[in-house]
Amino acid sequence: MQPRRIARIGLILIPFLALLAQRGFKEYPYEGNNPAPVPPDYSEKTEWAFARLRYTNGGNGGGGGGGYRRRGRGINWSTDFPKADRQFVQGVRRLTRLHARSAEQVVDLDLDDDEIYYWPWVYTLEVGRWNLSEQQTRKIRDYLLRGGFLMIDDFHGGYEWEGFMGSMSRIFPDRQIVEIDDKDPIFHVLYDLDDKIQVAGTAAINRGLTYERFDSQTPHWRGIYDDKNRLMVAITFNQDYGDAWEWADAPWYPEKMTSQAYRLGINYIIYSMTH
């Protein structure tokens, strides 16, 4: 797969507000799942930063009844964090001309401010267990309708899909989740991703599989569009791109999966800033 050179021009079209209004970097050492050194240039002012959503987890429905308590390998929002974020950004820096910050930005939905609006691309994962309040769902909906982009990753099977929909159906009760067509610009804005494979998490790979649950054998690339046919939410279901970024430096993790994970993530970033 070769990158489309014409798409590189789009990298200069970063929304001006995000460029001017970046918030300061903050660590979450007691909630992280996989430690990584803080890069020496973490405070550099840049065009783009990897923004990760910090959300409430736990409970059996939307209402904000969960919490942020650590549970063994980490709470849901911080799975693979911060290593996956920082390692993926290194790939963004090498493979594009985008001036990317070396450290991630955590966007806390519980804070009573407009933090999320400063970041054109936001990532979240393990949403089969998220538990958003009405205020949080309103904020995400408004962010997306104003032009924001949300990448959702690392959840598997019917049970987790149902948990995910408990909050997503309140974010967009009137919009369908659809399979993203292979010809959609998001799969071709920089890299042509015509022959996609299932990107597996380490739990599956350790068992010699590409899927985590009996009903998660089929990978999906799903999304939600706005009224102008712009993709607002991109969902990698029955897959784990975060693990592919996190373990890109491990010789036992399949190179083909890592390669696709970096290309698809970069495509999503460029799409979010040019559409």
SESE-952921 format. One record per residue (C-alpha): residue number from 0; residue in three letters; chain; y, z, x. Coordinates in Angstrom, 2 decimals, always signed. Layout:
# SESE-952921
+-----+------+-------+---------+---------+---------+
:  nr : rest : kette :       y :       z :       x :
+-----+------+-------+---------+---------+---------+
: NUM :  ala :     A :       Y :       Z :       X :
...
+-----+------+-------+---------+---------+---------+
***
This chain:
# SESE-952921
+-----+------+-------+---------+---------+---------+
:  nr : rest : kette :       y :       z :       x :
+-----+------+-------+---------+---------+---------+
:   0 :  met :     A :   +0.00 :   +0.00 :   +0.00 :
:   1 :  gln :     A :   +3.34 :   -1.05 :   +1.44 :
:   2 :  pro :     A :   +6.70 :   +0.46 :   +0.41 :
:   3 :  arg :     A :   +9.18 :   -1.79 :   -1.34 :
:   4 :  arg :     A :  +12.17 :   -2.08 :   +0.97 :
:   5 :  ile :     A :  +14.62 :   -2.76 :   -1.83 :
:   6 :  ala :     A :  +13.91 :   +0.67 :   -3.30 :
:   7 :  arg :     A :  +15.31 :   +2.38 :   -0.21 :
:   8 :  ile :     A :  +18.79 :   +1.46 :   -1.39 :
:   9 :  gly :     A :  +18.28 :   +3.78 :   -4.34 :
:  10 :  leu :     A :  +18.12 :   +6.79 :   -2.06 :
:  11 :  ile :     A :  +21.91 :   +6.86 :   -1.82 :
:  12 :  leu :     A :  +22.21 :   +7.23 :   -5.58 :
:  13 :  ile :     A :  +21.58 :  +10.98 :   -5.58 :
:  14 :  pro :     A :  +23.55 :  +12.62 :   -8.39 :
:  15 :  phe :     A :  +26.85 :  +13.78 :   -6.95 :
:  16 :  leu :     A :  +26.74 :  +17.17 :   -8.66 :
:  17 :  ala :     A :  +23.45 :  +18.10 :   -7.00 :
:  18 :  leu :     A :  +24.86 :  +17.14 :   -3.61 :
:  19 :  leu :     A :  +27.87 :  +19.43 :   -4.01 :
:  20 :  ala :     A :  +26.39 :  +22.38 :   -5.82 :
:  21 :  gln :     A :  +23.20 :  +23.32 :   -3.97 :
:  22 :  arg :     A :  +22.45 :  +27.01 :   -4.18 :
:  23 :  gly :     A :  +21.39 :  +29.13 :   -1.26 :
:  24 :  phe :     A :  +17.78 :  +29.36 :   -0.10 :
:  25 :  lys :     A :  +15.91 :  +32.53 :   -1.03 :
:  26 :  glu :     A :  +12.45 :  +33.71 :   -0.01 :
:  27 :  tyr :     A :   +9.84 :  +35.23 :   -2.35 :
:  28 :  pro :     A :   +7.50 :  +36.87 :   +0.20 :
:  29 :  tyr :     A :   +5.65 :  +39.08 :   -2.28 :
:  30 :  glu :     A :   +4.90 :  +36.28 :   -4.73 :
:  31 :  gly :     A :   +3.93 :  +33.53 :   -2.31 :
:  32 :  asn :     A :   +0.37 :  +32.27 :   -2.20 :
:  33 :  asn :     A :   +0.19 :  +30.66 :   +1.25 :
:  34 :  pro :     A :   +2.77 :  +31.74 :   +3.85 :
:  35 :  ala :     A :   +4.53 :  +29.25 :   +6.10 :
:  36 :  pro :     A :   +7.27 :  +29.73 :   +8.71 :
:  37 :  val :     A :  +10.83 :  +29.41 :   +7.49 :
:  38 :  pro :     A :  +12.17 :  +26.23 :   +9.15 :
:  39 :  pro :     A :  +15.04 :  +26.86 :  +11.57 :
:  40 :  asp :     A :  +17.30 :  +24.43 :   +9.69 :
:  41 :  tyr :     A :  +16.54 :  +25.91 :   +6.25 :
:  42 :  ser :     A :  +20.25 :  +26.36 :   +5.41 :
:  43 :  glu :     A :  +21.29 :  +22.78 :   +6.15 :
:  44 :  lys :     A :  +23.27 :  +21.08 :   +3.39 :
:  45 :  thr :     A :  +21.32 :  +18.02 :   +2.32 :
:  46 :  glu :     A :  +21.03 :  +15.36 :   -0.36 :
:  47 :  trp :     A :  +17.82 :  +16.72 :   -1.89 :
:  48 :  ala :     A :  +15.63 :  +19.79 :   -1.93 :
:  49 :  phe :     A :  +12.17 :  +20.52 :   -3.30 :
:  50 :  ala :     A :  +12.90 :  +22.63 :   -6.40 :
:  51 :  arg :     A :  +10.04 :  +24.75 :   -7.75 :
:  52 :  leu :     A :  +10.15 :  +26.36 :  -11.18 :
:  53 :  arg :     A :   +9.64 :  +30.13 :  -11.38 :
:  54 :  tyr :     A :   +8.34 :  +30.88 :  -14.85 :
:  55 :  thr :     A :   +6.73 :  +33.70 :  -16.79 :
:  56 :  asn :     A :   +2.93 :  +33.66 :  -16.78 :
:  57 :  gly :     A :   +0.27 :  +35.37 :  -18.85 :
:  58 :  gly :     A :   -0.11 :  +36.02 :  -22.55 :
:  59 :  asn :     A :   -1.61 :  +33.82 :  -25.23 :
:  60 :  gly :     A :   +1.42 :  +31.99 :  -26.49 :
:  61 :  gly :     A :   +5.10 :  +31.36 :  -26.06 :
:  62 :  gly :     A :   +7.30 :  +34.38 :  -26.28 :
:  63 :  gly :     A :   +7.99 :  +35.58 :  -22.80 :
:  64 :  gly :     A :   +5.37 :  +38.31 :  -22.93 :
:  65 :  gly :     A :   +3.94 :  +37.71 :  -19.47 :
:  66 :  gly :     A :   +5.26 :  +38.71 :  -16.11 :
:  67 :  tyr :     A :   +5.53 :  +38.01 :  -12.41 :
:  68 :  arg :     A :   +2.99 :  +40.54 :  -11.12 :
:  69 :  arg :     A :   +0.88 :  +39.36 :   -8.21 :
:  70 :  arg :     A :   -2.75 :  +38.73 :   -9.11 :
:  71 :  gly :     A :   -4.93 :  +38.33 :   -6.05 :
:  72 :  arg :     A :   -4.21 :  +34.84 :   -4.78 :
:  73 :  gly :     A :   -0.73 :  +34.81 :   -6.26 :
:  74 :  ile :     A :   +0.90 :  +34.39 :   -9.62 :
:  75 :  asn :     A :   +0.79 :  +31.02 :  -11.32 :
:  76 :  trp :     A :   +4.21 :  +29.59 :  -10.52 :
:  77 :  ser :     A :   +3.74 :  +30.28 :   -6.79 :
:  78 :  thr :     A :   +0.30 :  +28.75 :   -6.32 :
:  79 :  asp :     A :   +0.23 :  +26.91 :   -2.94 :
:  80 :  phe :     A :   +3.73 :  +28.29 :   -2.27 :
:  81 :  pro :     A :   +5.54 :  +27.95 :   +0.07 :
:  82 :  lys :     A :   +3.28 :  +25.97 :   +2.42 :
:  83 :  ala :     A :   +2.74 :  +23.03 :   +0.03 :
:  84 :  asp :     A :   +6.48 :  +22.64 :   -0.57 :
:  85 :  arg :     A :   +7.51 :  +22.75 :   +3.09 :
:  86 :  gln :     A :   +4.67 :  +20.53 :   +4.25 :
:  87 :  phe :     A :   +5.36 :  +17.91 :   +1.58 :
:  88 :  val :     A :   +9.04 :  +17.87 :   +2.52 :
:  89 :  gln :     A :   +8.10 :  +16.98 :   +6.09 :
:  90 :  gly :     A :   +6.42 :  +13.89 :   +4.70 :
:  91 :  val :     A :   +9.48 :  +13.04 :   +2.63 :
:  92 :  arg :     A :  +11.58 :  +13.24 :   +5.79 :
:  93 :  arg :     A :   +9.23 :  +11.01 :   +7.77 :
:  94 :  leu :     A :   +8.50 :   +8.40 :   +5.13 :
:  95 :  thr :     A :  +11.95 :   +7.93 :   +3.58 :
:  96 :  arg :     A :  +15.60 :   +7.94 :   +4.58 :
:  97 :  leu :     A :  +16.29 :  +10.72 :   +2.11 :
:  98 :  his :     A :  +18.15 :  +13.61 :   +3.73 :
:  99 :  ala :     A :  +15.79 :  +16.34 :   +2.51 :
: 100 :  arg :     A :  +16.14 :  +20.06 :   +3.09 :
: 101 :  ser :     A :  +13.30 :  +21.57 :   +5.09 :
: 102 :  ala :     A :  +12.96 :  +24.61 :   +2.80 :
: 103 :  glu :     A :  +12.28 :  +24.67 :   -0.92 :
: 104 :  gln :     A :  +14.53 :  +25.99 :   -3.69 :
: 105 :  val :     A :  +13.06 :  +28.33 :   -6.30 :
: 106 :  val :     A :  +14.60 :  +27.84 :   -9.74 :
: 107 :  asp :     A :  +14.24 :  +31.04 :  -11.79 :
: 108 :  leu :     A :  +14.31 :  +30.35 :  -15.52 :
: 109 :  asp :     A :  +14.91 :  +34.02 :  -16.30 :
: 110 :  leu :     A :  +18.31 :  +34.08 :  -14.63 :
: 111 :  asp :     A :  +21.19 :  +33.69 :  -17.02 :
: 112 :  asp :     A :  +22.83 :  +30.81 :  -15.19 :
: 113 :  asp :     A :  +22.74 :  +27.04 :  -14.85 :
: 114 :  glu :     A :  +20.65 :  +26.88 :  -11.67 :
: 115 :  ile :     A :  +18.23 :  +24.27 :  -12.97 :
: 116 :  tyr :     A :  +21.03 :  +21.74 :  -13.58 :
: 117 :  tyr :     A :  +21.78 :  +21.51 :   -9.85 :
: 118 :  trp :     A :  +18.43 :  +19.92 :   -9.02 :
: 119 :  pro :     A :  +17.50 :  +16.39 :  -10.20 :
: 120 :  trp :     A :  +13.76 :  +16.91 :   -9.57 :
: 121 :  val :     A :  +11.80 :  +20.07 :  -10.35 :
: 122 :  tyr :     A :   +8.10 :  +20.80 :   -9.75 :
: 123 :  thr :     A :   +5.82 :  +23.23 :  -11.54 :
: 124 :  leu :     A :   +2.08 :  +23.81 :  -11.79 :
: 125 :  glu :     A :   -0.74 :  +25.81 :  -13.40 :
: 126 :  val :     A :   +1.01 :  +25.48 :  -16.73 :
: 127 :  gly :     A :   -2.18 :  +26.22 :  -18.62 :
: 128 :  arg :     A :   -1.02 :  +29.83 :  -18.27 :
: 129 :  trp :     A :   +2.74 :  +29.55 :  -18.54 :
: 130 :  asn :     A :   +4.41 :  +31.49 :  -21.31 :
: 131 :  leu :     A :   +8.00 :  +30.43 :  -21.92 :
: 132 :  ser :     A :  +10.54 :  +32.22 :  -24.06 :
: 133 :  glu :     A :  +12.68 :  +30.38 :  -26.59 :
: 134 :  gln :     A :  +15.65 :  +30.59 :  -24.22 :
: 135 :  gln :     A :  +13.59 :  +29.04 :  -21.41 :
: 136 :  thr :     A :  +12.29 :  +26.20 :  -23.58 :
: 137 :  arg :     A :  +15.83 :  +25.39 :  -24.73 :
: 138 :  lys :     A :  +17.07 :  +25.34 :  -21.14 :
: 139 :  ile :     A :  +14.29 :  +23.00 :  -19.98 :
: 140 :  arg :     A :  +14.80 :  +20.68 :  -22.95 :
: 141 :  asp :     A :  +18.54 :  +20.48 :  -22.33 :
: 142 :  tyr :     A :  +18.00 :  +19.90 :  -18.60 :
: 143 :  leu :     A :  +15.61 :  +17.02 :  -19.25 :
: 144 :  leu :     A :  +17.75 :  +15.36 :  -21.91 :
: 145 :  arg :     A :  +20.74 :  +15.49 :  -19.56 :
: 146 :  gly :     A :  +18.85 :  +13.49 :  -16.95 :
: 147 :  gly :     A :  +16.56 :  +15.96 :  -15.18 :
: 148 :  phe :     A :  +12.98 :  +15.27 :  -14.13 :
: 149 :  leu :     A :  +10.00 :  +17.64 :  -14.24 :
: 150 :  met :     A :   +6.72 :  +17.07 :  -12.36 :
: 151 :  ile :     A :   +3.84 :  +19.12 :  -13.78 :
: 152 :  asp :     A :   +0.65 :  +19.53 :  -11.74 :
: 153 :  asp :     A :   -2.60 :  +21.42 :  -11.19 :
: 154 :  phe :     A :   -4.12 :  +22.29 :  -14.54 :
: 155 :  his :     A :   -7.51 :  +21.22 :  -15.81 :
: 156 :  gly :     A :   -9.63 :  +20.83 :  -18.92 :
: 157 :  gly :     A :   -9.08 :  +21.28 :  -22.62 :
: 158 :  tyr :     A :   -8.48 :  +25.02 :  -22.55 :
: 159 :  glu :     A :   -5.63 :  +24.76 :  -20.05 :
: 160 :  trp :     A :   -4.18 :  +21.72 :  -21.83 :
: 161 :  glu :     A :   -4.02 :  +23.80 :  -25.01 :
: 162 :  gly :     A :   -2.26 :  +26.61 :  -23.11 :
: 163 :  phe :     A :   +0.19 :  +24.12 :  -21.65 :
: 164 :  met :     A :   +0.99 :  +22.68 :  -25.07 :
: 165 :  gly :     A :   +1.76 :  +26.14 :  -26.42 :
: 166 :  ser :     A :   +5.10 :  +25.95 :  -24.58 :
: 167 :  met :     A :   +5.54 :  +22.18 :  -24.16 :
: 168 :  ser :     A :   +5.29 :  +21.59 :  -27.92 :
: 169 :  arg :     A :   +8.27 :  +23.94 :  -28.30 :
: 170 :  ile :     A :  +10.22 :  +22.17 :  -25.58 :
: 171 :  phe :     A :   +9.72 :  +18.81 :  -27.29 :
: 172 :  pro :     A :   +8.23 :  +19.23 :  -30.78 :
: 173 :  asp :     A :   +9.34 :  +15.69 :  -31.66 :
: 174 :  arg :     A :   +8.19 :  +13.74 :  -28.59 :
: 175 :  gln :     A :   +4.77 :  +12.39 :  -27.73 :
: 176 :  ile :     A :   +2.92 :  +12.86 :  -24.48 :
: 177 :  val :     A :   +1.48 :   +9.48 :  -23.50 :
: 178 :  glu :     A :   -0.53 :   +7.95 :  -20.68 :
: 179 :  ile :     A :   +1.85 :   +6.36 :  -18.17 :
: 180 :  asp :     A :   +1.14 :   +2.63 :  -17.96 :
: 181 :  asp :     A :   +0.02 :   +1.37 :  -14.54 :
: 182 :  lys :     A :   +2.93 :   -1.09 :  -14.63 :
: 183 :  asp :     A :   +5.55 :   +1.63 :  -15.17 :
: 184 :  pro :     A :   +8.31 :   +1.56 :  -12.51 :
: 185 :  ile :     A :   +7.43 :   +5.10 :  -11.44 :
: 186 :  phe :     A :   +4.24 :   +3.76 :   -9.83 :
: 187 :  his :     A :   +6.10 :   +0.98 :   -8.01 :
: 188 :  val :     A :   +9.61 :   +2.20 :   -7.19 :
: 189 :  leu :     A :   +8.73 :   +2.59 :   -3.49 :
: 190 :  tyr :     A :   +4.95 :   +2.49 :   -3.09 :
: 191 :  asp :     A :   +2.71 :   +0.33 :   -5.27 :
: 192 :  leu :     A :   +0.14 :   +2.73 :   -6.71 :
: 193 :  asp :     A :   -2.23 :   +0.34 :   -8.45 :
: 194 :  asp :     A :   -5.55 :   +1.90 :   -7.44 :
: 195 :  lys :     A :   -5.10 :   +5.60 :   -8.05 :
: 196 :  ile :     A :   -7.88 :   +8.13 :   -7.54 :
: 197 :  gln :     A :   -8.39 :  +11.69 :   -8.73 :
: 198 :  val :     A :   -6.68 :  +14.09 :   -6.32 :
: 199 :  ala :     A :   -8.82 :  +17.19 :   -6.12 :
: 200 :  gly :     A :   -8.09 :  +20.81 :   -5.38 :
: 201 :  thr :     A :   -9.90 :  +22.72 :   -2.66 :
: 202 :  ala :     A :  -12.06 :  +24.59 :   -5.18 :
: 203 :  ala :     A :  -13.59 :  +21.29 :   -6.28 :
: 204 :  ile :     A :  -13.86 :  +19.83 :   -2.77 :
: 205 :  asn :     A :  -15.71 :  +22.92 :   -1.56 :
: 206 :  arg :     A :  -18.35 :  +22.12 :   -4.19 :
: 207 :  gly :     A :  -18.51 :  +18.45 :   -3.24 :
: 208 :  leu :     A :  -16.69 :  +17.40 :   -6.43 :
: 209 :  thr :     A :  -13.35 :  +15.90 :   -7.41 :
: 210 :  tyr :     A :  -12.95 :  +17.89 :  -10.64 :
: 211 :  glu :     A :  -12.71 :  +21.61 :  -11.34 :
: 212 :  arg :     A :  -14.18 :  +21.97 :  -14.84 :
: 213 :  phe :     A :  -16.92 :  +20.25 :  -16.81 :
: 214 :  asp :     A :  -14.32 :  +18.63 :  -19.08 :
: 215 :  ser :     A :  -11.86 :  +17.63 :  -16.36 :
: 216 :  gln :     A :  -13.70 :  +14.73 :  -14.73 :
: 217 :  thr :     A :  -11.14 :  +12.13 :  -15.82 :
: 218 :  pro :     A :   -7.75 :  +12.17 :  -14.07 :
: 219 :  his :     A :   -4.65 :  +11.51 :  -16.13 :
: 220 :  trp :     A :   -1.07 :  +10.54 :  -15.32 :
: 221 :  arg :     A :   +0.82 :  +11.39 :  -18.48 :
: 222 :  gly :     A :   +4.46 :  +11.64 :  -19.40 :
: 223 :  ile :     A :   +7.25 :  +12.17 :  -21.90 :
: 224 :  tyr :     A :  +10.04 :   +9.59 :  -22.26 :
: 225 :  asp :     A :  +13.57 :   +9.93 :  -23.57 :
: 226 :  asp :     A :  +15.21 :   +7.61 :  -26.10 :
: 227 :  lys :     A :  +16.16 :   +5.14 :  -23.35 :
: 228 :  asn :     A :  +12.57 :   +4.91 :  -22.08 :
: 229 :  arg :     A :  +13.32 :   +7.04 :  -19.02 :
: 230 :  leu :     A :  +10.41 :   +9.20 :  -17.94 :
: 231 :  met :     A :  +11.56 :  +12.84 :  -18.10 :
: 232 :  val :     A :   +8.26 :  +14.67 :  -17.59 :
: 233 :  ala :     A :   +5.44 :  +13.39 :  -15.36 :
: 234 :  ile :     A :   +2.11 :  +15.22 :  -15.75 :
: 235 :  thr :     A :   -0.76 :  +14.99 :  -13.26 :
: 236 :  phe :     A :   -3.56 :  +16.44 :  -15.42 :
: 237 :  asn :     A :   -7.06 :  +17.26 :  -14.11 :
: 238 :  gln :     A :   -5.64 :  +16.92 :  -10.60 :
: 239 :  asp :     A :   -4.09 :  +19.02 :   -7.84 :
: 240 :  tyr :     A :   -1.38 :  +17.31 :   -5.81 :
: 241 :  gly :     A :   -0.11 :  +20.68 :   -4.60 :
: 242 :  asp :     A :   -3.39 :  +21.30 :   -2.76 :
: 243 :  ala :     A :   -3.22 :  +17.82 :   -1.21 :
: 244 :  trp :     A :   +0.23 :  +18.63 :   +0.20 :
: 245 :  glu :     A :   -0.76 :  +22.15 :   +1.19 :
: 246 :  trp :     A :   -3.88 :  +21.09 :   +3.12 :
: 247 :  ala :     A :   -2.62 :  +17.80 :   +4.53 :
: 248 :  asp :     A :   -3.00 :  +19.31 :   +8.01 :
: 249 :  ala :     A :   -6.65 :  +20.31 :   +7.44 :
: 250 :  pro :     A :   -9.24 :  +17.89 :   +8.88 :
: 251 :  trp :     A :  -11.69 :  +18.62 :   +6.07 :
: 252 :  tyr :     A :   -9.30 :  +17.63 :   +3.27 :
: 253 :  pro :     A :   -9.81 :  +13.94 :   +2.28 :
: 254 :  glu :     A :   -7.13 :  +11.75 :   +3.86 :
: 255 :  lys :     A :   -7.19 :   +9.29 :   +0.96 :
: 256 :  met :     A :   -6.20 :  +12.04 :   -1.46 :
: 257 :  thr :     A :   -3.44 :  +13.33 :   +0.80 :
: 258 :  ser :     A :   -2.10 :   +9.81 :   +1.29 :
: 259 :  gln :     A :   -1.89 :   +9.21 :   -2.45 :
: 260 :  ala :     A :   -0.35 :  +12.64 :   -3.08 :
: 261 :  tyr :     A :   +2.50 :  +11.98 :   -0.67 :
: 262 :  arg :     A :   +3.13 :   +8.47 :   -1.97 :
: 263 :  leu :     A :   +3.07 :   +9.50 :   -5.61 :
: 264 :  gly :     A :   +5.30 :  +12.53 :   -5.01 :
: 265 :  ile :     A :   +7.82 :  +10.40 :   -3.15 :
: 266 :  asn :     A :   +7.77 :   +7.79 :   -5.92 :
: 267 :  tyr :     A :   +8.50 :  +10.50 :   -8.46 :
: 268 :  ile :     A :  +11.43 :  +11.79 :   -6.41 :
: 269 :  ile :     A :  +13.01 :   +8.35 :   -5.99 :
: 270 :  tyr :     A :  +12.45 :   +7.50 :   -9.66 :
: 271 :  ser :     A :  +14.11 :  +10.76 :  -10.72 :
: 272 :  met :     A :  +17.24 :   +9.90 :   -8.74 :
: 273 :  thr :     A :  +17.51 :   +6.25 :   -9.71 :
: 274 :  his :     A :  +16.62 :   +6.27 :  -13.43 :
+-----+------+-------+---------+---------+---------+
***
